[in-house]
């Protein structure tokens, strides 16, 4: 299952982090659906009922758009079927945060949007899962292994962007572009976002009002390296081609798309603090690797080292700074709290849009 995620990139970074190629092989950068960039709030600890960035076909909103043209939308976690008759979606009697791939065609709540082609990709830095240990539960943060360019290579790009910051006219033109078609644009070298398969629906209260877009995360049996934590995991779409096939409902029919939903042994993870257990705790410490054996020094994995390098960067593209790990944090809690407050303030003010965590 999947009941908690983190997505800490700013709206413009999310857009740059999920560029894609259309059927013609042209590279595109998806824009945000009108007004949705303001609805999305970066967070270290997202729970159901919160809004997350979702990638889907623009055709769902504009019938004249090419079916392989993608757009970003901010949708609420927990699918509300369009046929739900109550005036308040919170009155639903069952959870729709997750949908089991094995029974997706057996339940009207999920079968209807699937057959309508309402497939989407939920974007996140990663997701949290809990391993039962007797009466206790140990949380883990699970994510794509990161390339070595996440830390050092990004600094070069940041310096380049800084030197060009005075060219305001060019900047405005870039931000106003609906898509970036040029092949010479620098590739995103930041955090590789997790791409989870999902379904969405659009609900309107019987009494009228604004449309509510919601989604569910499709789950599969856990891969061999994760089954020791939990027996289920999100259905992961690995790479641009799988993402393209899942979203292109015009070319890939529903039953063929379901074949993409397989357990994949492609994720890595590290243990994190029990702070994440409470969804009200929304600080960088939620992502921080911890040592399960306090008697031993932490032995970070290659991916966790790269994650720490990315999170601790000071550029506007890396507003995921976290406090120092290890014994220093345990010995001096007050110093840690001060650092945490300063880093979060830096993250919040690292962009002109000043995205706020919710």
C-alpha positions as CSV (number, residue, x, y, z in Angstrom):
1,X,0.0,0.0,0.0
2,X,1.0,3.6,-0.2
3,X,-0.3,6.1,2.4
4,X,2.3,8.8,2.7
5,X,4.6,10.5,0.2
6,X,7.0,13.5,-0.1
7,X,7.2,16.0,-2.9
8,X,9.4,18.9,-2.1
9,X,10.2,20.5,-5.5
10,X,8.7,23.9,-6.4
11,X,6.1,23.9,-9.2
12,X,8.5,25.1,-11.9
13,X,11.0,22.4,-10.8
14,X,8.3,19.7,-11.0
15,X,7.7,20.8,-14.6
16,X,11.4,20.6,-15.6
17,X,11.8,17.3,-13.8
18,X,9.2,15.5,-15.9
19,X,10.0,16.5,-19.5
20,X,9.0,13.9,-21.9
21,X,9.0,12.9,-25.6
22,X,5.9,12.9,-27.7
23,X,5.1,10.3,-30.4
24,X,7.2,12.3,-32.8
25,X,10.2,12.1,-30.6
26,X,10.1,15.9,-29.7
27,X,11.1,16.7,-26.1
28,X,8.4,18.7,-24.3
29,X,8.1,20.4,-20.9
30,X,4.6,20.1,-19.6
31,X,2.9,23.2,-18.3
32,X,0.6,23.4,-15.3
33,X,-3.1,23.3,-15.8
34,X,-4.5,26.8,-15.3
35,X,-4.3,27.8,-11.6
36,X,-3.1,24.4,-10.5
37,X,0.5,25.5,-9.8
38,X,-0.8,27.6,-7.0
39,X,-2.9,24.7,-5.5
40,X,0.1,22.5,-5.2
41,X,2.2,22.9,-2.0
42,X,5.6,21.1,-1.6
43,X,5.7,18.9,1.4
44,X,8.0,16.5,3.2
45,X,5.0,14.5,4.5
46,X,2.0,14.3,2.2
47,X,-1.0,12.3,3.4
48,X,-4.3,11.4,1.8
49,X,-6.7,14.3,1.1
50,X,-3.7,16.5,0.3
51,X,-3.0,17.7,-3.2
52,X,-0.1,16.2,-5.3
53,X,1.3,16.9,-8.7
54,X,-0.1,14.6,-11.3
55,X,0.9,14.2,-15.0
56,X,-1.8,13.3,-17.5
57,X,-2.9,13.8,-21.1
58,X,-4.0,17.3,-22.0
59,X,-6.8,15.7,-24.0
60,X,-8.7,15.2,-20.8
61,X,-9.1,19.0,-20.5
62,X,-9.0,20.0,-24.2
63,X,-10.6,17.7,-26.8
64,X,-8.6,19.5,-29.5
65,X,-5.2,18.8,-27.9
66,X,-3.0,15.9,-29.2
67,X,-3.6,12.8,-27.0
68,X,0.2,12.6,-26.4
69,X,0.4,16.2,-25.1
70,X,0.9,16.1,-21.3
71,X,-0.1,18.6,-18.6
72,X,0.5,18.9,-14.9
73,X,-2.4,19.1,-12.5
74,X,-2.8,19.4,-8.8
75,X,-5.2,16.6,-7.6
76,X,-6.5,15.5,-4.3
77,X,-5.3,12.1,-3.0
78,X,-8.3,9.7,-2.6
79,X,-10.5,9.0,-5.6
80,X,-14.1,10.3,-5.5
81,X,-16.1,8.6,-8.3
82,X,-18.1,10.9,-10.5
83,X,-21.3,9.0,-9.6
84,X,-20.9,9.7,-5.8
85,X,-24.3,11.2,-4.8
86,X,-23.5,12.9,-1.4
87,X,-22.8,16.6,-1.2
88,X,-19.6,16.0,0.8
89,X,-16.9,13.6,-0.6
90,X,-15.7,13.0,3.0
91,X,-18.9,11.0,3.5
92,X,-17.5,8.1,1.4
93,X,-17.6,4.9,3.4
94,X,-14.5,3.3,2.1
95,X,-10.9,4.3,1.3
96,X,-9.8,4.9,-2.3
97,X,-6.3,6.1,-1.6
98,X,-5.0,2.9,-3.2
99,X,-6.3,0.5,-5.8
100,X,-5.1,-3.1,-6.1
101,X,-4.1,-3.8,-9.7
102,X,-5.4,-7.4,-9.4
103,X,-9.0,-6.3,-8.8
104,X,-9.1,-3.0,-10.8
105,X,-11.7,-4.4,-13.2
106,X,-13.9,-5.8,-10.5
107,X,-14.8,-2.5,-8.8
108,X,-16.9,0.2,-10.5
109,X,-15.0,2.9,-8.7
110,X,-11.9,2.1,-10.6
111,X,-13.2,0.2,-13.6
112,X,-15.1,3.2,-15.0
113,X,-12.2,5.7,-15.0
114,X,-9.8,3.0,-16.4
115,X,-12.1,2.2,-19.3
116,X,-12.5,5.9,-20.0
117,X,-8.7,6.2,-20.3
118,X,-8.4,8.4,-17.2
119,X,-4.9,7.2,-16.4
120,X,-2.4,9.5,-14.7
121,X,1.1,9.5,-13.2
122,X,1.5,10.6,-9.6
123,X,4.8,12.4,-9.0
124,X,6.8,12.3,-5.7
125,X,10.3,12.4,-4.4
126,X,9.4,9.0,-2.9
127,X,7.0,7.3,-0.5
128,X,7.0,6.2,3.1
129,X,6.3,2.7,4.2
130,X,6.2,1.1,7.7
131,X,7.7,-2.3,8.7
132,X,6.1,-4.0,11.6
133,X,8.5,-4.8,14.5
134,X,6.4,-6.4,17.2
135,X,4.2,-3.7,18.6
136,X,6.2,-1.0,16.8
137,X,6.5,0.2,13.2
138,X,9.7,1.4,11.6
139,X,9.2,3.9,8.8
140,X,11.3,3.8,5.6
141,X,11.6,6.3,2.7
142,X,11.6,4.6,-0.7
143,X,12.7,6.2,-3.9
144,X,14.5,5.8,-7.3
145,X,18.3,5.3,-7.0
146,X,19.8,8.7,-7.9
147,X,22.6,9.3,-10.4
148,X,25.9,10.8,-9.3
149,X,25.0,14.0,-11.1
150,X,22.4,14.9,-8.5
151,X,24.9,16.8,-6.3
152,X,27.9,18.1,-8.2
153,X,26.5,18.4,-11.6
154,X,23.7,20.5,-10.4
155,X,26.1,23.1,-9.0
156,X,27.4,23.9,-12.5
157,X,23.9,24.4,-13.8
158,X,23.0,26.6,-10.9
159,X,26.1,28.8,-11.6
160,X,25.1,29.0,-15.2
161,X,21.6,30.1,-14.3
162,X,22.9,32.7,-11.9
163,X,25.1,34.3,-14.5
164,X,22.1,34.6,-16.8
165,X,19.7,35.9,-14.2
166,X,20.1,39.5,-15.4
167,X,18.5,38.7,-18.7
168,X,15.0,39.4,-17.5
169,X,13.4,39.5,-20.9
170,X,14.7,36.0,-21.7
171,X,13.5,34.7,-18.4
172,X,10.0,36.0,-18.9
173,X,9.9,34.5,-22.4
174,X,11.0,31.2,-21.1
175,X,8.4,31.1,-18.3
176,X,5.6,32.1,-20.6
177,X,6.4,29.3,-23.1
178,X,3.8,26.6,-23.1
179,X,6.4,24.0,-24.1
180,X,10.1,23.8,-24.6
181,X,10.7,22.1,-27.9
182,X,14.5,22.6,-28.4
183,X,16.8,19.7,-28.0
184,X,19.6,21.9,-26.7
185,X,17.9,22.7,-23.4
186,X,19.9,21.4,-20.4
187,X,18.5,18.2,-19.1
188,X,17.2,18.0,-15.5
189,X,20.0,16.8,-13.3
190,X,18.2,17.2,-10.0
191,X,16.2,14.7,-8.0
192,X,14.6,11.9,-10.1
193,X,11.0,11.9,-9.3
194,X,9.1,8.7,-8.6
195,X,6.5,8.0,-11.2
196,X,3.6,6.0,-9.8
197,X,0.7,4.7,-12.0
198,X,-2.7,6.0,-11.0
199,X,-6.3,6.7,-12.0
200,X,-8.2,9.9,-11.6
201,X,-11.8,11.0,-11.7
202,X,-13.7,14.3,-11.7
203,X,-16.6,14.8,-9.3
204,X,-19.1,17.6,-8.9
205,X,-21.5,18.0,-6.0
206,X,-25.1,17.2,-6.8
207,X,-25.8,20.7,-5.6
208,X,-23.3,22.2,-8.1
209,X,-20.0,23.8,-7.5
210,X,-16.4,23.5,-8.5
211,X,-15.1,20.3,-10.1
212,X,-13.0,18.2,-7.8
213,X,-10.2,16.2,-9.4
214,X,-9.0,13.2,-7.3
215,X,-6.7,10.2,-7.8
216,X,-5.9,6.8,-6.5
217,X,-2.4,5.1,-6.5
218,X,-2.4,1.7,-8.1
219,X,-0.6,-1.0,-6.1
220,X,1.0,-4.3,-6.9
221,X,2.8,-7.1,-4.9
222,X,6.0,-5.8,-3.3
223,X,9.3,-6.5,-5.2
224,X,11.8,-8.9,-3.7
225,X,13.8,-6.1,-2.1
226,X,10.8,-4.4,-0.5
227,X,8.7,-7.3,0.7
228,X,10.6,-7.3,4.0
229,X,9.1,-3.9,4.7
230,X,5.5,-4.4,3.3
231,X,3.7,-6.9,1.0
232,X,2.4,-4.1,-1.3
233,X,4.0,-1.2,-3.2
234,X,2.9,1.4,-5.8
235,X,3.0,0.4,-9.4
236,X,6.1,2.1,-10.7
237,X,6.5,3.3,-14.2
238,X,10.2,3.0,-15.0
239,X,11.4,5.5,-17.6
240,X,9.9,7.8,-20.2
241,X,8.6,5.1,-22.5
242,X,6.5,3.4,-19.8
243,X,5.2,6.8,-18.7
244,X,4.3,7.7,-22.3
245,X,2.4,4.4,-22.8
246,X,0.5,4.7,-19.6
247,X,-0.7,8.2,-20.4
248,X,-1.3,7.8,-24.1
249,X,-4.9,6.3,-23.9
250,X,-5.4,6.9,-27.6
251,X,-2.7,4.5,-28.7
252,X,-2.5,2.1,-25.7
253,X,-5.8,0.6,-24.8
254,X,-6.7,-0.1,-21.1
255,X,-6.0,-3.8,-21.1
256,X,-2.7,-3.4,-22.7
257,X,-1.8,-0.6,-20.3
258,X,-2.5,-2.9,-17.3
259,X,0.4,-5.0,-18.5
260,X,2.8,-2.2,-17.4
261,X,1.7,-2.7,-13.8
262,X,4.4,-5.1,-12.6
263,X,6.4,-5.5,-9.4
264,X,9.8,-4.0,-10.3
265,X,13.0,-4.4,-8.2
266,X,14.2,-0.9,-9.1
267,X,13.8,1.1,-5.9
268,X,16.1,1.8,-3.0
269,X,15.3,3.0,0.6
270,X,16.6,4.0,4.0
271,X,15.1,4.1,7.5
272,X,13.8,7.4,8.7
273,X,12.6,8.9,12.0
274,X,9.2,8.1,13.6
275,X,8.5,11.9,13.2
276,X,6.9,11.0,9.9
277,X,4.3,8.9,11.7
278,X,2.4,12.1,12.4
279,X,1.3,13.8,9.2
280,X,1.4,17.2,11.0
281,X,5.2,16.9,11.1
282,X,6.3,18.5,7.9
283,X,10.0,19.2,8.2
284,X,13.1,18.1,6.4
285,X,13.9,15.7,9.2
286,X,11.2,13.4,7.9
287,X,13.5,12.4,5.0
288,X,16.7,12.2,7.0
289,X,18.3,8.8,7.2
290,X,18.6,7.4,10.7
291,X,20.7,4.5,12.1
292,X,18.5,1.7,13.5
293,X,21.4,0.5,15.7
294,X,22.4,3.4,17.9
295,X,25.5,1.4,19.0
296,X,26.9,1.5,15.5
297,X,27.9,4.3,13.2
298,X,25.5,4.8,10.3
299,X,26.6,3.2,7.1
300,X,24.9,5.2,4.3
301,X,24.1,3.6,1.0
302,X,25.3,5.2,-2.3
303,X,21.8,6.4,-3.0
304,X,21.3,7.9,0.4
305,X,24.6,9.7,0.1
306,X,23.4,11.2,-3.2
307,X,20.1,12.1,-1.6
308,X,21.9,13.9,1.2
309,X,24.1,15.7,-1.2
310,X,21.0,16.8,-3.1
311,X,19.0,17.8,-0.1
312,X,21.9,19.8,1.5
313,X,22.6,21.9,-1.6
314,X,22.1,25.6,-1.1
315,X,20.8,26.5,-4.6
316,X,17.1,27.5,-5.3
317,X,16.8,24.1,-7.0
318,X,17.6,22.2,-3.9
319,X,15.4,23.7,-1.2
320,X,15.3,20.4,0.6
321,X,18.1,21.1,3.1
322,X,18.1,18.9,6.1
323,X,20.0,19.0,9.3
324,X,23.3,17.2,9.9
325,X,23.1,13.4,10.6
326,X,24.8,11.4,13.3
327,X,25.9,11.9,16.8
328,X,26.1,15.7,16.7
329,X,22.3,15.9,16.3
330,X,21.8,13.7,19.3
331,X,24.2,15.6,21.5
332,X,23.0,19.0,20.7
333,X,19.2,19.1,20.1
334,X,18.9,22.8,20.5
335,X,21.5,23.5,17.8
336,X,19.7,21.0,15.5
337,X,16.4,22.8,16.0
338,X,18.0,26.1,15.1
339,X,19.5,24.7,12.0
340,X,16.2,23.1,10.9
341,X,14.4,26.4,11.3
342,X,17.0,28.3,9.3
343,X,17.1,25.7,6.5
344,X,13.3,25.6,6.2
345,X,13.2,29.4,6.0
346,X,15.9,29.3,3.3
347,X,13.9,26.7,1.4
348,X,10.7,28.7,1.6
349,X,12.4,31.9,0.3
350,X,14.5,30.2,-2.3
351,X,12.1,31.1,-5.2
352,X,10.2,34.1,-6.2
353,X,7.0,32.1,-5.9
354,X,7.8,31.2,-2.3
355,X,6.0,27.8,-2.3
356,X,4.8,26.9,1.2
357,X,4.7,23.4,2.7
358,X,1.3,22.4,3.9
